[in-house]
Amino acid sequence: MHGQNLINGDFETGSLPPWTTNGWVVDTVNPHGGRYCAWDTGGHWIRQDIEPRRNSLITFHARQPEQPGGMTLEMLYTDSTVRQVFYQPGSAWTEYWQDTLFDPRKQLCGLRFRGRQGGPAGDTTYIDDVMLLQGGDLGVAGVLSPTGDSFWVGQRIAVGATFRNYGTTPMTCWAWAHFWHEAVPDEYWDSAWVSLNEGRSRDVWFRDWIPQFAGWYRFFISGDPCCTTYRRVLVLDSSGVAERDFVQPARTTRLPTVLTPLHPVLARGRSTVTVRDASGAMVWNSRTDGAALSPGVYFTEANGRIDRIVIVR
């Protein structure tokens, strides 16, 4: 990890430059460190452009006195694309490390923070001690396994990727694989030590992953330390397989057990059933008419969480 080229990230000059903004100010109101911090009321932006670089790690502190909080960090690239990450700081200072959304094939050229707008009275956001650290150039050129989007509980799944040195000098560093469940405590991670000359690639295999619970897992494979590929994968429980028709929910009952084959009908009560595919896209809703779904893997949603796995054959 090399030094940063972000200037005045701690605002200790007592002014904003080289940051630019349409509403943020520098003040001495309860800074995280030193004498100064920056704050905003009303959802404005603050931005700093930097010398283009391939791979970086951002760390910063934020707080929002009026709760619930909400702010965004936008990463700006030389190809004019923008990647946005949402945070919910507490009323006290919270430290964040952003190392998962950088693409080693892109050149980062700026950072932009946006405060909150439309929250409780005040809408005040504070940031301080912003640092941008240069990471290595080991990136993920492609995922070898898993390549699918859905798996079974207890299934043994190979985990591997092709790593590439996108830099101009030889390098040796760690590569990582990481899965974690979005709702229950089930987590996997493994690492491998990788040495590559500039411009060269290598296939790396990690130990197998065996998911223990049904539901959504987040899947990361990372280079040094933040050239990362990310996606969500769905793990299924075999109890979701059966041979029945979709049953219309009664007005006063909970969401029904949805089995296969699935024949959507118009629901005439207040209950609403949403059916999504393995990518999370809605394919049917019980308040609308719909034809029978094509064969595939689906799930029903209750209060934003998986209610029942559906296999359509």
RODO-2510 file (C-alpha; in nm, 4 decimals, decimal comma):
residues 313
     n   res          X          Y          Z
     1     m     0,0000     0,0000     0,0000
     2     h     0,1516     0,3283    -0,1093
     3     g     0,0955     0,6895    -0,0039
     4     q    -0,2039     0,9014    -0,0943
     5     n    -0,2339     1,1881    -0,3420
     6     l    -0,5482     1,3341    -0,1847
     7     i    -0,4795     1,6831    -0,0476
     8     n    -0,6313     1,8430     0,2640
     9     g    -0,8365     1,5351     0,3477
    10     d    -0,8320     1,6349     0,7166
    11     f    -0,9325     1,9972     0,6363
    12     e    -0,6594     2,1206     0,8708
    13     t    -0,5807     2,4106     0,6368
    14     g    -0,9004     2,5639     0,7768
    15     s    -1,0425     2,5979     0,4248
    16     l    -1,1756     2,3757     0,1463
    17     p    -0,9302     2,3953    -0,1492
    18     p    -0,8506     2,1839    -0,3412
    19     w    -1,1944     2,0443    -0,2582
    20     t    -1,4768     2,2046    -0,4574
    21     t    -1,8405     2,2165    -0,3453
    22     n    -2,1842     2,3647    -0,3945
    23     g    -2,2603     2,3986    -0,0238
    24     w    -2,0087     2,2374     0,2167
    25     v    -1,8087     2,4492     0,4632
    26     v    -1,5093     2,3925     0,6937
    27     d    -1,5615     2,4554     1,0649
    28     t    -1,4355     2,3658     1,4130
    29     v    -1,7630     2,2000     1,5215
    30     n    -1,6668     1,8714     1,6933
    31     p    -1,4038     1,7486     1,4417
    32     h    -1,2915     1,3874     1,4456
    33     g    -0,9241     1,4789     1,4608
    34     g    -0,7314     1,8050     1,4723
    35     r    -0,9190     2,1365     1,4745
    36     y    -1,1327     2,1229     1,1606
    37     c    -1,3862     1,9114     0,9721
    38     a    -1,6255     1,9719     0,6815
    39     w    -2,0043     1,9738     0,7057
    40     d    -2,3122     2,0308     0,4954
    41     t    -2,6841     2,0847     0,5414
    42     g    -2,9245     1,9951     0,2620
    43     g    -2,7684     1,7258     0,0449
    44     h    -2,4929     1,9197    -0,1348
    45     w    -2,1768     1,7671    -0,2821
    46     i    -1,8059     1,8059    -0,2078
    47     r    -1,5498     1,6820    -0,4598
    48     q    -1,1765     1,6469    -0,5169
    49     d    -1,0174     1,5528    -0,8482
    50     i    -0,6935     1,3524    -0,8327
    51     e    -0,4208     1,2289    -1,0593
    52     p    -0,5641     0,9206    -1,2369
    53     r    -0,4736     0,5942    -1,0685
    54     r    -0,5755     0,2343    -1,1209
    55     n    -0,6355     0,1035    -0,7715
    56     s    -0,7034     0,2718    -0,4384
    57     l    -0,8408     0,2322    -0,0881
    58     i    -1,0561     0,5065     0,0657
    59     t    -1,0930     0,5648     0,4369
    60     f    -1,2940     0,8443     0,5976
    61     h    -1,4955     0,9359     0,9088
    62     a    -1,8551     1,0623     0,9012
    63     r    -2,1369     1,1476     1,1404
    64     q    -2,4974     1,2713     1,1102
    65     p    -2,6561     1,4131     1,4289
    66     e    -3,0127     1,3725     1,2981
    67     q    -3,1023     1,0063     1,2635
    68     p    -3,1586     0,7923     1,0654
    69     g    -2,8554     0,8895     0,8592
    70     g    -2,7815     0,8582     0,4915
    71     m    -2,5017     0,9803     0,2611
    72     t    -2,3188     0,8684    -0,0524
    73     l    -1,9637     0,8387    -0,1811
    74     e    -1,9191     0,8577    -0,5564
    75     m    -1,6038     0,7277    -0,7268
    76     l    -1,5318     0,9062    -1,0550
    77     y    -1,3418     0,7376    -1,3401
    78     t    -1,1598     0,8694    -1,6461
    79     d    -1,4081     0,6935    -1,8777
    80     s    -1,6844     0,9158    -1,7271
    81     t    -1,8434     0,6302    -1,5323
    82     v    -1,9414     0,6739    -1,1661
    83     r    -1,9766     0,4148    -0,8905
    84     q    -2,1894     0,5127    -0,5918
    85     v    -2,1904     0,3664    -0,2392
    86     f    -2,4526     0,4485     0,0254
    87     y    -2,3670     0,4811     0,3964
    88     q    -2,5711     0,5408     0,7113
    89     p    -2,3441     0,7100     0,9685
    90     g    -2,4497     0,7305     1,3301
    91     s    -2,4715     1,0449     1,5408
    92     a    -2,1142     0,9783     1,6616
    93     w    -1,8125     0,9588     1,4308
    94     t    -1,8028     0,6359     1,2272
    95     e    -1,4989     0,5152     1,0313
    96     y    -1,5442     0,3641     0,6839
    97     w    -1,3089     0,1731     0,4550
    98     q    -1,4119     0,1444     0,0924
    99     d    -1,2203    -0,1293    -0,0864
   100     t    -1,4675    -0,3401    -0,2799
   101     l    -1,5886    -0,1520    -0,5856
   102     f    -1,2712    -0,0547    -0,7673
   103     d    -1,2085    -0,1972    -1,1140
   104     p    -0,8387    -0,2510    -1,1981
   105     r    -0,9090    -0,1801    -1,5645
   106     k    -1,0391     0,1694    -1,4836
   107     q    -0,8555     0,4853    -1,3791
   108     l    -0,9959     0,6582    -1,0704
   109     c    -0,9794     1,0383    -1,1132
   110     g    -1,1946     1,1835    -0,8344
   111     l    -1,4088     1,1427    -0,5240
   112     r    -1,7417     1,3107    -0,4505
   113     f    -1,9394     1,2958    -0,1245
   114     r    -2,3057     1,3904    -0,1043
   115     g    -2,4863     1,4764     0,2181
   116     r    -2,8437     1,3909     0,3046
   117     q    -3,1551     1,5671     0,1826
   118     g    -3,5129     1,5067     0,2915
   119     g    -3,4381     1,3518     0,6319
   120     p    -3,5138     1,4922     0,9777
   121     a    -3,4886     1,8640     1,0389
   122     g    -3,1310     1,9772     0,9893
   123     d    -3,0077     1,7178     0,7357
   124     t    -2,6517     1,7806     0,8572
   125     t    -2,3583     1,5634     0,7471
   126     y    -1,9994     1,5860     0,8787
   127     i    -1,6869     1,4269     0,7246
   128     d    -1,3240     1,4307     0,8365
   129     d    -0,9881     1,2573     0,7881
   130     v    -1,0461     1,1454     0,4298
   131     m    -0,7543     0,9406     0,2940
   132     l    -0,6971     0,7782    -0,0443
   133     l    -0,4282     0,5092    -0,0417
   134     q    -0,2681     0,3531    -0,3455
   135     g    -0,3193    -0,0224    -0,3606
   136     g    -0,1407    -0,2840    -0,5633
   137     d    -0,2156    -0,3736    -0,9232
   138     l    -0,3275    -0,7351    -0,8795
   139     g    -0,6758    -0,7553    -1,0297
   140     v    -0,9387    -1,0188    -1,1074
   141     a    -0,9380    -1,0832    -1,4824
   142     g    -1,2183    -1,3419    -1,4597
   143     v    -1,3964    -1,5807    -1,2241
   144     l    -1,3363    -1,9505    -1,2938
   145     s    -1,5819    -2,0820    -1,0329
   146     p    -1,8539    -2,0477    -0,9200
   147     t    -2,0030    -1,9306    -1,2474
   148     g    -2,3713    -1,9952    -1,1698
   149     d    -2,6109    -1,7777    -0,9703
   150     s    -2,7839    -2,0455    -0,7600
   151     f    -2,6659    -2,3438    -0,5536
   152     w    -2,7907    -2,5917    -0,2912
   153     v    -2,7358    -2,6035     0,0838
   154     g    -2,4493    -2,8469     0,1531
   155     q    -2,3247    -2,8429    -0,2067
   156     r    -1,9428    -2,8453    -0,2437
   157     i    -1,8509    -2,5569    -0,4715
   158     a    -1,5078    -2,4928    -0,6244
   159     v    -1,3801    -2,1340    -0,5893
   160     g    -1,1232    -1,9928    -0,8310
   161     a    -1,0320    -1,6920    -1,0431
   162     t    -0,7787    -1,5678    -1,2952
   163     f    -0,5623    -1,2911    -1,1495
   164     r    -0,3596    -1,0441    -1,3552
   165     n    -0,0847    -0,7980    -1,2714
   166     y    -0,2124    -0,4778    -1,4331
   167     g     0,0914    -0,2811    -1,3190
   168     t     0,4281    -0,2134    -1,4777
   169     t     0,6488    -0,3934    -1,2216
   170     p     0,6523    -0,7448    -1,0692
   171     m     0,4455    -0,7878    -0,7552
   172     t     0,3744    -1,0401    -0,4786
   173     c     0,0661    -1,0072    -0,2589
   174     w    -0,2432    -1,1786    -0,1201
   175     a    -0,5545    -1,2740    -0,3172
   176     w    -0,8835    -1,3325    -0,1328
   177     a    -1,2165    -1,5110    -0,1729
   178     h    -1,5082    -1,4232     0,0551
   179     f    -1,8751    -1,5275     0,0891
   180     w    -2,1155    -1,4150     0,3576
   181     h    -2,4870    -1,4623     0,4167
   182     e    -2,6985    -1,1468     0,4166
   183     a    -2,9271    -1,2567     0,7011
   184     v    -2,7638    -1,5253     0,9179
   185     p    -2,4077    -1,5749     1,0544
   186     d    -2,2517    -1,7938     0,7854
   187     e    -1,9229    -1,6754     0,6373
   188     y    -1,6390    -1,8205     0,4273
   189     w    -1,3029    -1,6728     0,3372
   190     d    -0,9730    -1,8009     0,2038
   191     s    -0,6492    -1,6471     0,0752
   192     a    -0,3592    -1,7319    -0,1545
   193     w    -0,0129    -1,5798    -0,1987
   194     v     0,0341    -1,4700    -0,5617
   195     s     0,3526    -1,3630    -0,7441
   196     l     0,3217    -1,2242    -1,0978
   197     n     0,5402    -1,0306    -1,3369
   198     e     0,3937    -0,7232    -1,5027
   199     g     0,1220    -0,8008    -1,7568
   200     r     0,1084    -1,1705    -1,6641
   201     s    -0,1925    -1,3767    -1,5465
   202     r    -0,2377    -1,6834    -1,3273
   203     d    -0,5290    -1,9088    -1,2275
   204     v    -0,5713    -1,9310    -0,8481
   205     w    -0,7876    -2,1888    -0,6695
   206     f    -0,9129    -2,1512    -0,3125
   207     r    -1,0590    -2,4167    -0,0826
   208     d    -1,4140    -2,5300    -0,1662
   209     w    -1,7139    -2,3401    -0,0312
   210     i    -2,0023    -2,5371     0,1301
   211     p    -2,3011    -2,3083     0,2080
   212     q    -2,4899    -2,3950     0,5251
   213     f    -2,8112    -2,1902     0,4880
   214     a    -3,0623    -2,1004     0,2181
   215     g    -3,0817    -1,7369     0,1103
   216     w    -2,8678    -1,4682    -0,0493
   217     y    -2,4891    -1,4676    -0,0120
   218     r    -2,2533    -1,1894    -0,1171
   219     f    -1,9522    -1,3159    -0,3105
   220     f    -1,6204    -1,1313    -0,3448
   221     i    -1,2898    -1,2285    -0,5045
   222     s    -1,0227    -0,9647    -0,4479
   223     g    -0,6702    -0,8733    -0,5464
   224     d    -0,4429    -0,6347    -0,3557
   225     p    -0,6265    -0,4960    -0,1766
   226     c    -0,9291    -0,3746    -0,3632
   227     c    -0,9360    -0,4876    -0,7269
   228     t    -1,2554    -0,6789    -0,6685
   229     t    -1,5277    -0,8730    -0,8442
   230     y    -1,8617    -0,8888    -0,6630
   231     r    -2,2059    -1,0413    -0,7110
   232     r    -2,4921    -1,2003    -0,5173
   233     v    -2,5659    -1,5737    -0,5344
   234     l    -2,8768    -1,7576    -0,4182
   235     v    -2,8539    -2,0777    -0,2116
   236     l    -3,1576    -2,3060    -0,2216
   237     d    -3,3054    -2,5475     0,0306
   238     s    -3,4279    -2,8762    -0,1200
   239     s    -3,7555    -2,8412     0,0739
   240     g    -3,8578    -2,5853    -0,1888
   241     v    -3,9121    -2,8585    -0,4476
   242     a    -4,2619    -3,0071    -0,4749
   243     e    -4,5436    -3,0663    -0,7218
   244     r    -4,8355    -2,8389    -0,6436
   245     d    -5,0002    -2,5349    -0,7919
   246     f    -4,9786    -2,1798    -0,6703
   247     v    -5,2615    -2,1124    -0,4222
   248     q    -5,4231    -1,7699    -0,4065
   249     p    -5,3706    -1,6106    -0,0615
   250     a    -5,6764    -1,5414     0,1501
   251     r    -5,7342    -1,1869     0,2731
   252     t    -5,6448    -1,2667     0,6342
   253     t    -5,3729    -1,5302     0,5940
   254     r    -4,9976    -1,5038     0,5766
   255     l    -4,8151    -1,5398     0,2480
   256     p    -4,8784    -1,8883     0,1119
   257     t    -4,6314    -2,1640     0,0548
   258     v    -4,5553    -2,1382    -0,3152
   259     l    -4,4616    -2,4641    -0,4845
   260     t    -4,4338    -2,5960    -0,8384
   261     p    -4,5434    -2,5745    -1,1098
   262     l    -4,6264    -2,2065    -1,0579
   263     h    -4,9485    -2,0790    -1,2185
   264     p    -4,9972    -1,7117    -1,1211
   265     v    -5,3534    -1,5900    -1,0726
   266     l    -5,5064    -1,2562    -0,9810
   267     a    -5,5088    -1,2105    -0,6014
   268     r    -5,8311    -1,0469    -0,4902
   269     g    -5,7432    -0,9788    -0,1275
   270     r    -5,5088    -0,7381     0,0416
   271     s    -5,2241    -0,9896     0,0488
   272     t    -4,9505    -0,9338    -0,2082
   273     v    -4,7114    -1,1991    -0,3329
   274     t    -4,3999    -1,0954    -0,5244
   275     v    -4,2078    -1,3525    -0,7264
   276     r    -3,8455    -1,2807    -0,8232
   277     d    -3,5899    -1,4685    -1,0292
   278     a    -3,2451    -1,5684    -0,9044
   279     s    -3,1003    -1,2269    -0,9944
   280     g    -3,3587    -1,0511    -0,7756
   281     a    -3,5622    -0,9087    -1,0654
   282     m    -3,9411    -0,9139    -1,0143
   283     v    -4,1107    -1,1459    -1,2642
   284     w    -4,4636    -1,1486    -1,1249
   285     n    -4,6797    -0,9758    -0,8639
   286     s    -5,0091    -1,1081    -0,7277
   287     r    -5,1871    -0,7762    -0,7860
   288     t    -5,1459    -0,8194    -1,1618
   289     d    -5,2464    -1,0869    -1,4104
   290     g    -4,9702    -1,3126    -1,5405
   291     a    -4,9063    -1,6242    -1,7423
   292     a    -4,7342    -1,9322    -1,6018
   293     l    -4,3631    -1,8801    -1,5423
   294     s    -4,1007    -2,0494    -1,7554
   295     p    -3,8926    -2,3302    -1,6011
   296     g    -3,6296    -2,1943    -1,3634
   297     v    -3,5439    -2,0959    -1,0077
   298     y    -3,7577    -1,8330    -0,8333
   299     f    -3,8424    -1,7206    -0,4831
   300     t    -4,1290    -1,5403    -0,3146
   301     e    -4,0636    -1,2295    -0,1098
   302     a    -4,2166    -1,1330     0,2247
   303     n    -4,1185    -0,7987     0,3769
   304     g    -3,8127    -0,7797     0,1545
   305     r    -3,6781    -1,1237     0,2519
   306     i    -3,7018    -1,4672     0,0946
   307     d    -4,0222    -1,6435     0,2007
   308     r    -4,0119    -1,9594    -0,0093
   309     i    -3,7846    -2,1067    -0,2766
   310     v    -3,9665    -2,2067    -0,5960
   311     i    -3,8474    -2,4552    -0,8574
   312     v    -4,0460    -2,4456    -1,1840
   313     r    -3,9859    -2,7465    -1,4104
***
